């Protein structure tokens, strides 16, 4: 299936999906992982994170799961997991980025600056 009409992803969405690649996480863990993965370039506020997660849930790229812990408010912590569609979108974006890098490297080597 061709996912090109869904691309490019924003940097925040890319890192959220990438954060969920190893397995489900709760919101705070996603925020910290995105910050680490992006070398602190992307710092998500709670509003930005949960707004993005809402859109990702509606798109079917992420699903909500019951977490294994209890949050500060005494309620069960919700976790988010990547769906098969979300994984495919992430893979398509990674391939798109690889093509951009390859094109850049080819042109740069022709020009002698890489």
MILORO-771068 format. One record per atom (N, C-alpha, C, CB): x, y, z; atom name; residue in three letters. Coordinates in nm, 3 decimals. Glycine has a CB too. Layout:
N
((X, Y, Z), 'CA', 'ALA')
...
//
This chain:
114
((0.084, -0.118, 0.000), 'N', 'UNK')
((0.000, 0.000, 0.000), 'CA', 'UNK')
((0.089, 0.125, 0.000), 'C', 'UNK')
((-0.096, 0.000, 0.122), 'CB', 'UNK')
((0.044, 0.229, -0.068), 'N', 'UNK')
((0.119, 0.353, -0.079), 'CA', 'UNK')
((0.070, 0.453, 0.025), 'C', 'UNK')
((0.107, 0.411, -0.223), 'CB', 'UNK')
((0.160, 0.498, 0.108), 'N', 'UNK')
((0.125, 0.591, 0.216), 'CA', 'UNK')
((0.176, 0.732, 0.188), 'C', 'UNK')
((0.182, 0.542, 0.348), 'CB', 'UNK')
((0.218, 0.760, 0.066), 'N', 'UNK')
((0.279, 0.888, 0.033), 'CA', 'UNK')
((0.188, 1.007, 0.063), 'C', 'UNK')
((0.319, 0.890, -0.112), 'CB', 'UNK')
((0.056, 0.987, 0.053), 'N', 'UNK')
((-0.036, 1.098, 0.080), 'CA', 'UNK')
((-0.040, 1.134, 0.228), 'C', 'UNK')
((-0.176, 1.062, 0.032), 'CB', 'UNK')
((0.017, 1.049, 0.315), 'N', 'UNK')
((0.023, 1.075, 0.458), 'CA', 'UNK')
((0.153, 1.144, 0.499), 'C', 'UNK')
((0.007, 0.945, 0.536), 'CB', 'UNK')
((0.245, 1.156, 0.404), 'N', 'UNK')
((0.379, 1.208, 0.433), 'CA', 'UNK')
((0.396, 1.347, 0.376), 'C', 'UNK')
((0.487, 1.115, 0.378), 'CB', 'UNK')
((0.488, 1.426, 0.425), 'N', 'UNK')
((0.582, 1.399, 0.535), 'CA', 'UNK')
((0.514, 1.414, 0.670), 'C', 'UNK')
((0.703, 1.492, 0.526), 'CB', 'UNK')
((0.571, 1.348, 0.768), 'N', 'UNK')
((0.524, 1.362, 0.906), 'CA', 'UNK')
((0.592, 1.481, 0.970), 'C', 'UNK')
((0.551, 1.233, 0.987), 'CB', 'UNK')
((0.526, 1.543, 1.064), 'N', 'UNK')
((0.594, 1.645, 1.143), 'CA', 'UNK')
((0.699, 1.574, 1.228), 'C', 'UNK')
((0.493, 1.726, 1.233), 'CB', 'UNK')
((0.798, 1.648, 1.269), 'N', 'UNK')
((0.904, 1.590, 1.351), 'CA', 'UNK')
((0.848, 1.533, 1.481), 'C', 'UNK')
((1.012, 1.695, 1.381), 'CB', 'UNK')
((0.753, 1.603, 1.541), 'N', 'UNK')
((0.694, 1.556, 1.666), 'CA', 'UNK')
((0.622, 1.423, 1.645), 'C', 'UNK')
((0.597, 1.661, 1.723), 'CB', 'UNK')
((0.541, 1.412, 1.540), 'N', 'UNK')
((0.468, 1.288, 1.514), 'CA', 'UNK')
((0.566, 1.175, 1.481), 'C', 'UNK')
((0.368, 1.307, 1.398), 'CB', 'UNK')
((0.668, 1.205, 1.402), 'N', 'UNK')
((0.768, 1.104, 1.370), 'CA', 'UNK')
((0.830, 1.046, 1.497), 'C', 'UNK')
((0.878, 1.164, 1.279), 'CB', 'UNK')
((0.871, 1.134, 1.588), 'N', 'UNK')
((0.935, 1.087, 1.711), 'CA', 'UNK')
((0.837, 1.018, 1.806), 'C', 'UNK')
((1.001, 1.204, 1.782), 'CB', 'UNK')
((0.711, 1.059, 1.806), 'N', 'UNK')
((0.611, 0.988, 1.888), 'CA', 'UNK')
((0.596, 0.845, 1.837), 'C', 'UNK')
((0.474, 1.062, 1.886), 'CB', 'UNK')
((0.579, 0.829, 1.706), 'N', 'UNK')
((0.567, 0.695, 1.649), 'CA', 'UNK')
((0.693, 0.613, 1.674), 'C', 'UNK')
((0.538, 0.702, 1.499), 'CB', 'UNK')
((0.808, 0.675, 1.656), 'N', 'UNK')
((0.935, 0.606, 1.679), 'CA', 'UNK')
((0.948, 0.563, 1.825), 'C', 'UNK')
((1.053, 0.696, 1.640), 'CB', 'UNK')
((0.901, 0.646, 1.915), 'N', 'UNK')
((0.905, 0.615, 2.058), 'CA', 'UNK')
((0.824, 0.490, 2.089), 'C', 'UNK')
((0.853, 0.732, 2.140), 'CB', 'UNK')
((0.714, 0.471, 2.016), 'N', 'UNK')
((0.626, 0.357, 2.041), 'CA', 'UNK')
((0.670, 0.230, 1.969), 'C', 'UNK')
((0.486, 0.392, 2.000), 'CB', 'UNK')
((0.771, 0.239, 1.884), 'N', 'UNK')
((0.815, 0.122, 1.807), 'CA', 'UNK')
((0.854, 0.003, 1.895), 'C', 'UNK')
((0.933, 0.160, 1.721), 'CB', 'UNK')
((0.928, 0.022, 2.004), 'N', 'UNK')
((0.964, -0.095, 2.087), 'CA', 'UNK')
((0.847, -0.154, 2.166), 'C', 'UNK')
((1.072, -0.056, 2.183), 'CB', 'UNK')
((0.743, -0.074, 2.191), 'N', 'UNK')
((0.629, -0.124, 2.267), 'CA', 'UNK')
((0.550, -0.010, 2.329), 'C', 'UNK')
((0.676, -0.220, 2.375), 'CB', 'UNK')
((0.438, -0.042, 2.395), 'N', 'UNK')
((0.351, 0.060, 2.454), 'CA', 'UNK')
((0.420, 0.144, 2.560), 'C', 'UNK')
((0.228, -0.006, 2.514), 'CB', 'UNK')
((0.377, 0.271, 2.569), 'N', 'UNK')
((0.429, 0.363, 2.670), 'CA', 'UNK')
((0.315, 0.453, 2.716), 'C', 'UNK')
((0.548, 0.449, 2.613), 'CB', 'UNK')
((0.327, 0.503, 2.836), 'N', 'UNK')
((0.234, 0.605, 2.884), 'CA', 'UNK')
((0.286, 0.742, 2.841), 'C', 'UNK')
((0.215, 0.598, 3.040), 'CB', 'UNK')
((0.202, 0.843, 2.853), 'N', 'UNK')
((0.232, 0.976, 2.802), 'CA', 'UNK')
((0.365, 1.033, 2.847), 'C', 'UNK')
((0.126, 1.068, 2.840), 'CB', 'UNK')
((0.391, 1.029, 2.978), 'N', 'UNK')
((0.515, 1.087, 3.029), 'CA', 'UNK')
((0.637, 1.016, 2.971), 'C', 'UNK')
((0.518, 1.081, 3.182), 'CB', 'UNK')
((0.630, 0.884, 2.958), 'N', 'UNK')
((0.741, 0.807, 2.902), 'CA', 'UNK')
((0.763, 0.844, 2.755), 'C', 'UNK')
((0.716, 0.655, 2.916), 'CB', 'UNK')
((0.654, 0.869, 2.682), 'N', 'UNK')
((0.667, 0.912, 2.542), 'CA', 'UNK')
((0.738, 1.047, 2.538), 'C', 'UNK')
((0.527, 0.922, 2.474), 'CB', 'UNK')
((0.695, 1.141, 2.623), 'N', 'UNK')
((0.757, 1.273, 2.625), 'CA', 'UNK')
((0.907, 1.264, 2.651), 'C', 'UNK')
((0.691, 1.361, 2.732), 'CB', 'UNK')
((0.946, 1.185, 2.748), 'N', 'UNK')
((1.089, 1.172, 2.783), 'CA', 'UNK')
((1.166, 1.102, 2.671), 'C', 'UNK')
((1.106, 1.094, 2.914), 'CB', 'UNK')
((1.106, 0.999, 2.610), 'N', 'UNK')
((1.172, 0.926, 2.503), 'CA', 'UNK')
((1.190, 1.015, 2.379), 'C', 'UNK')
((1.093, 0.800, 2.467), 'CB', 'UNK')
((1.088, 1.091, 2.344), 'N', 'UNK')
((1.098, 1.182, 2.230), 'CA', 'UNK')
((1.211, 1.282, 2.253), 'C', 'UNK')
((0.964, 1.257, 2.207), 'CB', 'UNK')
((1.219, 1.336, 2.372), 'N', 'UNK')
((1.325, 1.430, 2.405), 'CA', 'UNK')
((1.463, 1.364, 2.389), 'C', 'UNK')
((1.308, 1.483, 2.548), 'CB', 'UNK')
((1.476, 1.241, 2.435), 'N', 'UNK')
((1.604, 1.170, 2.425), 'CA', 'UNK')
((1.636, 1.135, 2.279), 'C', 'UNK')
((1.603, 1.043, 2.511), 'CB', 'UNK')
((1.538, 1.082, 2.208), 'N', 'UNK')
((1.560, 1.043, 2.068), 'CA', 'UNK')
((1.600, 1.162, 1.981), 'C', 'UNK')
((1.435, 0.978, 2.011), 'CB', 'UNK')
((1.543, 1.277, 2.010), 'N', 'UNK')
((1.569, 1.397, 1.930), 'CA', 'UNK')
((1.688, 1.477, 1.981), 'C', 'UNK')
((1.446, 1.486, 1.928), 'CB', 'UNK')
((1.759, 1.422, 2.077), 'N', 'UNK')
((1.873, 1.491, 2.138), 'CA', 'UNK')
((1.829, 1.628, 2.191), 'C', 'UNK')
((1.988, 1.508, 2.034), 'CB', 'UNK')
((1.714, 1.630, 2.255), 'N', 'UNK')
((1.649, 1.745, 2.320), 'CA', 'UNK')
((1.598, 1.852, 2.223), 'C', 'UNK')
((1.746, 1.809, 2.416), 'CB', 'UNK')
((1.601, 1.828, 2.092), 'N', 'UNK')
((1.548, 1.924, 1.996), 'CA', 'UNK')
((1.396, 1.932, 2.003), 'C', 'UNK')
((1.592, 1.888, 1.854), 'CB', 'UNK')
((1.332, 1.818, 2.030), 'N', 'UNK')
((1.185, 1.815, 2.037), 'CA', 'UNK')
((1.145, 1.791, 2.181), 'C', 'UNK')
((1.126, 1.704, 1.943), 'CB', 'UNK')
((1.084, 1.892, 2.240), 'N', 'UNK')
((1.032, 1.882, 2.376), 'CA', 'UNK')
((0.883, 1.906, 2.369), 'C', 'UNK')
((1.103, 1.985, 2.474), 'CB', 'UNK')
((0.807, 1.802, 2.397), 'N', 'UNK')
((0.662, 1.809, 2.385), 'CA', 'UNK')
((0.599, 1.857, 2.514), 'C', 'UNK')
((0.605, 1.673, 2.346), 'CB', 'UNK')
((0.511, 1.955, 2.505), 'N', 'UNK')
((0.429, 1.990, 2.620), 'CA', 'UNK')
((0.321, 1.884, 2.630), 'C', 'UNK')
((0.368, 2.136, 2.606), 'CB', 'UNK')
((0.255, 1.878, 2.745), 'N', 'UNK')
((0.148, 1.778, 2.758), 'CA', 'UNK')
((0.036, 1.806, 2.658), 'C', 'UNK')
((0.092, 1.778, 2.902), 'CB', 'UNK')
((0.005, 1.933, 2.636), 'N', 'UNK')
((-0.101, 1.967, 2.540), 'CA', 'UNK')
((-0.066, 1.923, 2.399), 'C', 'UNK')
((-0.126, 2.117, 2.541), 'CB', 'UNK')
((0.058, 1.945, 2.358), 'N', 'UNK')
((0.102, 1.904, 2.225), 'CA', 'UNK')
((0.099, 1.752, 2.212), 'C', 'UNK')
((0.243, 1.957, 2.195), 'CB', 'UNK')
((0.151, 1.683, 2.313), 'N', 'UNK')
((0.155, 1.537, 2.310), 'CA', 'UNK')
((0.014, 1.479, 2.300), 'C', 'UNK')
((0.226, 1.482, 2.433), 'CB', 'UNK')
((-0.075, 1.521, 2.389), 'N', 'UNK')
((-0.208, 1.460, 2.392), 'CA', 'UNK')
((-0.292, 1.503, 2.272), 'C', 'UNK')
((-0.279, 1.497, 2.520), 'CB', 'UNK')
((-0.268, 1.621, 2.217), 'N', 'UNK')
((-0.333, 1.661, 2.092), 'CA', 'UNK')
((-0.289, 1.571, 1.977), 'C', 'UNK')
((-0.303, 1.808, 2.059), 'CB', 'UNK')
((-0.158, 1.545, 1.970), 'N', 'UNK')
((-0.104, 1.457, 1.866), 'CA', 'UNK')
((-0.155, 1.315, 1.885), 'C', 'UNK')
((0.051, 1.459, 1.868), 'CB', 'UNK')
((-0.156, 1.266, 2.010), 'N', 'UNK')
((-0.205, 1.130, 2.035), 'CA', 'UNK')
((-0.352, 1.117, 1.996), 'C', 'UNK')
((-0.186, 1.093, 2.183), 'CB', 'UNK')
((-0.430, 1.221, 2.021), 'N', 'UNK')
((-0.572, 1.218, 1.983), 'CA', 'UNK')
((-0.585, 1.201, 1.832), 'C', 'UNK')
((-0.645, 1.346, 2.029), 'CB', 'UNK')
((-0.506, 1.278, 1.755), 'N', 'UNK')
((-0.510, 1.267, 1.609), 'CA', 'UNK')
((-0.460, 1.131, 1.563), 'C', 'UNK')
((-0.427, 1.379, 1.545), 'CB', 'UNK')
((-0.356, 1.079, 1.628), 'N', 'UNK')
((-0.302, 0.948, 1.591), 'CA', 'UNK')
((-0.401, 0.836, 1.622), 'C', 'UNK')
((-0.170, 0.922, 1.666), 'CB', 'UNK')
((-0.474, 0.849, 1.733), 'N', 'UNK')
((-0.579, 0.753, 1.766), 'CA', 'UNK')
((-0.690, 0.756, 1.660), 'C', 'UNK')
((-0.638, 0.782, 1.906), 'CB', 'UNK')
((-0.732, 0.877, 1.623), 'N', 'UNK')
((-0.839, 0.894, 1.524), 'CA', 'UNK')
((-0.796, 0.841, 1.388), 'C', 'UNK')
((-0.879, 1.041, 1.513), 'CB', 'UNK')
((-0.668, 0.851, 1.356), 'N', 'UNK')
((-0.615, 0.804, 1.227), 'CA', 'UNK')
((-0.592, 0.653, 1.226), 'C', 'UNK')
((-0.486, 0.875, 1.195), 'CB', 'UNK')
((-0.595, 0.592, 1.345), 'N', 'UNK')
((-0.570, 0.449, 1.353), 'CA', 'UNK')
((-0.423, 0.411, 1.353), 'C', 'UNK')
((-0.638, 0.380, 1.241), 'CB', 'UNK')
((-0.336, 0.508, 1.375), 'N', 'UNK')
((-0.192, 0.481, 1.377), 'CA', 'UNK')
((-0.146, 0.435, 1.514), 'C', 'UNK')
((-0.115, 0.606, 1.335), 'CB', 'UNK')
((-0.225, 0.467, 1.615), 'N', 'UNK')
((-0.195, 0.435, 1.755), 'CA', 'UNK')
((-0.323, 0.383, 1.818), 'C', 'UNK')
((-0.139, 0.560, 1.834), 'CB', 'UNK')
((-0.309, 0.294, 1.915), 'N', 'UNK')
((-0.425, 0.247, 1.992), 'CA', 'UNK')
((-0.395, 0.267, 2.141), 'C', 'UNK')
((-0.458, 0.096, 1.961), 'CB', 'UNK')
((-0.500, 0.281, 2.217), 'N', 'UNK')
((-0.487, 0.298, 2.362), 'CA', 'UNK')
((-0.497, 0.162, 2.428), 'C', 'UNK')
((-0.595, 0.395, 2.418), 'CB', 'UNK')
((-0.414, 0.141, 2.529), 'N', 'UNK')
((-0.417, 0.017, 2.607), 'CA', 'UNK')
((-0.419, 0.052, 2.754), 'C', 'UNK')
((-0.296, -0.073, 2.573), 'CB', 'UNK')
((-0.472, -0.038, 2.833), 'N', 'UNK')
((-0.467, -0.019, 2.978), 'CA', 'UNK')
((-0.324, -0.038, 3.024), 'C', 'UNK')
((-0.564, -0.119, 3.052), 'CB', 'UNK')
((-0.275, 0.056, 3.100), 'N', 'UNK')
((-0.138, 0.047, 3.149), 'CA', 'UNK')
((-0.128, -0.042, 3.271), 'C', 'UNK')
((-0.085, 0.184, 3.182), 'CB', 'UNK')
((-0.006, -0.062, 3.314), 'N', 'UNK')
((0.015, -0.150, 3.430), 'CA', 'UNK')
((0.039, -0.072, 3.559), 'C', 'UNK')
((0.134, -0.242, 3.404), 'CB', 'UNK')
((0.025, 0.059, 3.553), 'N', 'UNK')
((0.051, 0.139, 3.672), 'CA', 'UNK')
((-0.064, 0.232, 3.704), 'C', 'UNK')
((0.178, 0.218, 3.657), 'CB', 'UNK')
((-0.051, 0.302, 3.814), 'N', 'UNK')
((-0.151, 0.400, 3.857), 'CA', 'UNK')
((-0.085, 0.537, 3.855), 'C', 'UNK')
((-0.208, 0.366, 3.999), 'CB', 'UNK')
((-0.152, 0.634, 3.793), 'N', 'UNK')
((-0.100, 0.769, 3.785), 'CA', 'UNK')
((-0.115, 0.843, 3.917), 'C', 'UNK')
((-0.168, 0.845, 3.675), 'CB', 'UNK')
((-0.066, 0.967, 3.919), 'N', 'UNK')
((-0.072, 1.050, 4.040), 'CA', 'UNK')
((-0.215, 1.078, 4.083), 'C', 'UNK')
((0.001, 1.182, 4.017), 'CB', 'UNK')
((-0.307, 1.074, 3.989), 'N', 'UNK')
((-0.447, 1.104, 4.021), 'CA', 'UNK')
((-0.523, 0.982, 4.072), 'C', 'UNK')
((-0.516, 1.158, 3.898), 'CB', 'UNK')
((-0.453, 0.869, 4.086), 'N', 'UNK')
((-0.515, 0.748, 4.138), 'CA', 'UNK')
((-0.584, 0.663, 4.033), 'C', 'UNK')
((-0.612, 0.784, 4.242), 'CB', 'UNK')
((-0.588, 0.712, 3.910), 'N', 'UNK')
((-0.650, 0.635, 3.802), 'CA', 'UNK')
((-0.546, 0.550, 3.732), 'C', 'UNK')
((-0.719, 0.729, 3.700), 'CB', 'UNK')
((-0.595, 0.443, 3.668), 'N', 'UNK')
((-0.503, 0.357, 3.594), 'CA', 'UNK')
((-0.440, 0.436, 3.480), 'C', 'UNK')
((-0.577, 0.232, 3.539), 'CB', 'UNK')
((-0.311, 0.422, 3.466), 'N', 'UNK')
((-0.237, 0.493, 3.363), 'CA', 'UNK')
((-0.267, 0.432, 3.227), 'C', 'UNK')
((-0.085, 0.490, 3.392), 'CB', 'UNK')
((-0.294, 0.518, 3.128), 'N', 'UNK')
((-0.320, 0.470, 2.992), 'CA', 'UNK')
((-0.189, 0.461, 2.917), 'C', 'UNK')
((-0.420, 0.564, 2.917), 'CB', 'UNK')
((-0.177, 0.358, 2.837), 'N', 'UNK')
((-0.060, 0.344, 2.752), 'CA', 'UNK')
((-0.105, 0.349, 2.607), 'C', 'UNK')
((0.016, 0.212, 2.782), 'CB', 'UNK')
((-0.011, 0.386, 2.523), 'N', 'UNK')
((-0.038, 0.397, 2.381), 'CA', 'UNK')
((0.056, 0.302, 2.308), 'C', 'UNK')
((-0.020, 0.543, 2.331), 'CB', 'UNK')
((0.003, 0.238, 2.203), 'N', 'UNK')
((0.080, 0.142, 2.127), 'CA', 'UNK')
((0.066, 0.171, 1.978), 'C', 'UNK')
((0.035, -0.003, 2.159), 'CB', 'UNK')
((0.170, 0.142, 1.906), 'N', 'UNK')
((0.171, 0.157, 1.762), 'CA', 'UNK')
((0.085, 0.047, 1.698), 'C', 'UNK')
((0.316, 0.154, 1.707), 'CB', 'UNK')
((0.001, 0.083, 1.603), 'N', 'UNK')
((-0.076, -0.016, 1.529), 'CA', 'UNK')
((0.003, -0.061, 1.407), 'C', 'UNK')
((-0.215, 0.041, 1.487), 'CB', 'UNK')
((-0.047, -0.161, 1.339), 'N', 'UNK')
((0.018, -0.207, 1.215), 'CA', 'UNK')
((0.024, -0.092, 1.115), 'C', 'UNK')
((-0.058, -0.328, 1.154), 'CB', 'UNK')
((-0.084, -0.015, 1.104), 'N', 'UNK')
((-0.087, 0.100, 1.013), 'CA', 'UNK')
((0.015, 0.205, 1.056), 'C', 'UNK')
((-0.228, 0.163, 1.008), 'CB', 'UNK')
((0.023, 0.234, 1.185), 'N', 'UNK')
((0.121, 0.330, 1.235), 'CA', 'UNK')
((0.263, 0.287, 1.205), 'C', 'UNK')
((0.103, 0.349, 1.384), 'CB', 'UNK')
((0.290, 0.159, 1.220), 'N', 'UNK')
((0.423, 0.105, 1.188), 'CA', 'UNK')
((0.454, 0.122, 1.039), 'C', 'UNK')
((0.433, -0.046, 1.228), 'CB', 'UNK')
((0.354, 0.098, 0.954), 'N', 'UNK')
((0.373, 0.112, 0.809), 'CA', 'UNK')
((0.399, 0.258, 0.771), 'C', 'UNK')
((0.250, 0.060, 0.734), 'CB', 'UNK')
((0.327, 0.350, 0.836), 'N', 'UNK')
((0.348, 0.493, 0.810), 'CA', 'UNK')
((0.489, 0.533, 0.854), 'C', 'UNK')
((0.241, 0.578, 0.884), 'CB', 'UNK')
((0.532, 0.488, 0.971), 'N', 'UNK')
((0.666, 0.518, 1.021), 'CA', 'UNK')
((0.771, 0.464, 0.925), 'C', 'UNK')
((0.686, 0.459, 1.162), 'CB', 'UNK')
((0.752, 0.343, 0.877), 'N', 'UNK')
((0.846, 0.283, 0.782), 'CA', 'UNK')
((0.851, 0.362, 0.652), 'C', 'UNK')
((0.807, 0.136, 0.754), 'CB', 'UNK')
((0.735, 0.404, 0.602), 'N', 'UNK')
((0.730, 0.483, 0.478), 'CA', 'UNK')
((0.803, 0.615, 0.496), 'C', 'UNK')
((0.585, 0.507, 0.436), 'CB', 'UNK')
((0.787, 0.678, 0.611), 'N', 'UNK')
((0.856, 0.806, 0.637), 'CA', 'UNK')
((1.006, 0.784, 0.647), 'C', 'UNK')
((0.803, 0.872, 0.766), 'CB', 'UNK')
((1.049, 0.677, 0.712), 'N', 'UNK')
((1.193, 0.648, 0.723), 'CA', 'UNK')
((1.252, 0.625, 0.584), 'C', 'UNK')
((1.217, 0.525, 0.813), 'CB', 'UNK')
((1.180, 0.554, 0.498), 'N', 'UNK')
((1.227, 0.531, 0.361), 'CA', 'UNK')
((1.234, 0.661, 0.282), 'C', 'UNK')
((1.135, 0.430, 0.289), 'CB', 'UNK')
((1.135, 0.749, 0.302), 'N', 'UNK')
((1.135, 0.879, 0.235), 'CA', 'UNK')
((1.257, 0.960, 0.277), 'C', 'UNK')
((1.006, 0.957, 0.267), 'CB', 'UNK')
((1.286, 0.960, 0.407), 'N', 'UNK')
((1.402, 1.033, 0.458), 'CA', 'UNK')
((1.533, 0.974, 0.406), 'C', 'UNK')
((1.401, 1.033, 0.611), 'CB', 'UNK')
((1.540, 0.841, 0.398), 'N', 'UNK')
((1.660, 0.777, 0.343), 'CA', 'UNK')
((1.683, 0.820, 0.198), 'C', 'UNK')
((1.647, 0.623, 0.350), 'CB', 'UNK')
((1.575, 0.828, 0.120), 'N', 'UNK')
((1.588, 0.872, -0.020), 'CA', 'UNK')
((1.639, 1.016, -0.027), 'C', 'UNK')
((1.454, 0.860, -0.094), 'CB', 'UNK')
((1.589, 1.102, 0.062), 'N', 'UNK')
((1.635, 1.240, 0.063), 'CA', 'UNK')
((1.784, 1.249, 0.096), 'C', 'UNK')
((1.555, 1.322, 0.165), 'CB', 'UNK')
((1.827, 1.171, 0.193), 'N', 'UNK')
((1.968, 1.171, 0.230), 'CA', 'UNK')
((2.053, 1.119, 0.114), 'C', 'UNK')
((1.991, 1.085, 0.357), 'CB', 'UNK')
((2.010, 1.013, 0.047), 'N', 'UNK')
((2.085, 0.957, -0.065), 'CA', 'UNK')
((2.098, 1.058, -0.179), 'C', 'UNK')
((2.018, 0.828, -0.116), 'CB', 'UNK')
((1.989, 1.127, -0.210), 'N', 'UNK')
((1.992, 1.228, -0.316), 'CA', 'UNK')
((2.088, 1.341, -0.278), 'C', 'UNK')
((1.850, 1.284, -0.341), 'CB', 'UNK')
((2.082, 1.384, -0.153), 'N', 'UNK')
((2.169, 1.491, -0.105), 'CA', 'UNK')
((2.315, 1.449, -0.113), 'C', 'UNK')
((2.133, 1.529, 0.038), 'CB', 'UNK')
((2.345, 1.328, -0.069), 'N', 'UNK')
((2.483, 1.280, -0.072), 'CA', 'UNK')
((2.535, 1.269, -0.214), 'C', 'UNK')
((2.493, 1.145, -0.002), 'CB', 'UNK')
((2.450, 1.221, -0.304), 'N', 'UNK')
((2.491, 1.210, -0.444), 'CA', 'UNK')
((2.523, 1.347, -0.503), 'C', 'UNK')
((2.382, 1.141, -0.527), 'CB', 'UNK')
((2.432, 1.442, -0.483), 'N', 'UNK')
((2.455, 1.577, -0.536), 'CA', 'UNK')
((2.576, 1.642, -0.469), 'C', 'UNK')
((2.330, 1.665, -0.517), 'CB', 'UNK')
((2.587, 1.626, -0.340), 'N', 'UNK')
((2.698, 1.688, -0.267), 'CA', 'UNK')
((2.832, 1.631, -0.311), 'C', 'UNK')
((2.680, 1.669, -0.115), 'CB', 'UNK')
((2.838, 1.501, -0.337), 'N', 'UNK')
((2.965, 1.443, -0.380), 'CA', 'UNK')
((3.000, 1.490, -0.522), 'C', 'UNK')
((2.959, 1.289, -0.375), 'CB', 'UNK')
((2.897, 1.511, -0.607), 'N', 'UNK')
((2.922, 1.566, -0.740), 'CA', 'UNK')
((2.982, 1.706, -0.731), 'C', 'UNK')
((2.791, 1.570, -0.822), 'CB', 'UNK')
((2.938, 1.780, -0.630), 'N', 'UNK')
((2.984, 1.918, -0.612), 'CA', 'UNK')
((3.109, 1.927, -0.525), 'C', 'UNK')
((2.873, 2.000, -0.549), 'CB', 'UNK')
((3.151, 1.813, -0.469), 'N', 'UNK')
((3.273, 1.809, -0.390), 'CA', 'UNK')
((3.264, 1.870, -0.251), 'C', 'UNK')
((3.380, 1.876, -0.464), 'CB', 'UNK')
((3.144, 1.879, -0.197), 'N', 'UNK')
((3.135, 1.936, -0.062), 'CA', 'UNK')
((3.096, 1.836, 0.044), 'C', 'UNK')
((3.037, 2.049, -0.062), 'CB', 'UNK')
((3.085, 1.711, 0.011), 'N', 'UNK')
((3.063, 1.607, 0.112), 'CA', 'UNK')
((3.160, 1.494, 0.095), 'C', 'UNK')
((2.920, 1.555, 0.105), 'CB', 'UNK')
//
